[in-house]
Amino acid sequence: MDIVKICPELGIVMDVDSGLIAEVREDIVMVDLNPVREKVEELEKLAKAFENSLDPRNPPLKTYPGREGVYSIGGIFQGVFFGFWITMAITLLVIILLITLYPNLLY
């Protein structure tokens, strides 16, 4: 929000963004909200990227082109990884149970 003083003696200024001409008043405080607007736009962009990350067909925010579907591939690998280790743990428990119930299977 830039202000140009048209007539400093009379206290007349013009807002450059809107072209509004007004009188300067001592009881009004003017605040530049452009830095706040920039931060809000950045937060909106990050919130949109977070929302897009919930859909596995969308690419991440800062990534190279052609990375569509990376979330779905990651989900598949995560399921395979945990499924493998859970299956191994169940198999180990079954083997331990069989050995304790039927010790003659070892000989």
N, C-alpha and C positions, 0 to 999 in steps of 0.2 A: 504494500500500500504506500505509494509514493505521493507526496503532497508538494505542490508548487505554490509558492507564495506569489499571488498576483499583485496585491497591494499591501505591503507590510504595515503601512501607516493606519489603514482602516481595518486590518485583520481579515482580509479576504484571501482565501486559499482555494485551490482546485485539486480535486482527487484525480490523478492521472488515469487510473483504471476505469473509473465510471464517467469521468468528465463532469462531475458534480462540482459546482461552485458554491462555497458556503462561507459563513463567518466563523472566525476562530473564537472559541469560548474557553474560558479558564476552568469552568466547572465540569468539563467533559474530558475524559481520558481516552485517547485513541491508542489502540493496540493493533500491531501488525499480526494477523493470524496466518500469514503465508507459511511460516515454518511449521505451525501446527497442522495446517492442511496437508503439507508434504508428508509429515509423519503419519497422518491418518490414511492418506493414499497408500503409503508403504504398508501399513498394517492391513488395509483392505486387500492388497495384493497377496500378502502372506496368508490371510484368512482364506482367500479364494484358492490358493495353492494347497492349503490344508484340506479344504473341502474337496478339491480334485483328487487328493491322495486317497480319499475313501473309495473312489471308483478306480478299480485296477486298470481300466483302459486308458487313463490319462497319464502323461509323463510327469515326472517330478518337476519342480519349479526351475531350478538351475541345473540343467542337464544338456547333453549333446542331442542334436536332432536324431530321430529314429529310435528313441528309447521308449516308445509306447508299449505298454504291457509289461513293464519291468516289475510292477507291483504284483501282477498275477503270477509271473514266473517266480518271484520271491516267495509268494504264498505256497506255491507247489513245492519248492525246495524245502521250505520250513515244515510242511506236512510230511514230506518224505523223511526228513532228518529225525523229527520227533517220533514218527511211526516206527522207524528202524530201531531206535533205542528203546522204545517201549516194548516192541516185539522181542528184542534181545533180553530185556529184563524178565519178561514173562517166560521166555524159553529157559532162562537160567533158573527161575523158581521151579518150573516143572521138572527140570533135570535134578535139582537138589531134592525135590519131593520124591521123585522116583528112586533116587539112590537111598534115601532114608527109609522108604517103605520096602523096597526090594534090594537089599544089599547084595544078593547073589547074582544080580545082573552084571556086576563088575567082573566076575570070574568066568 
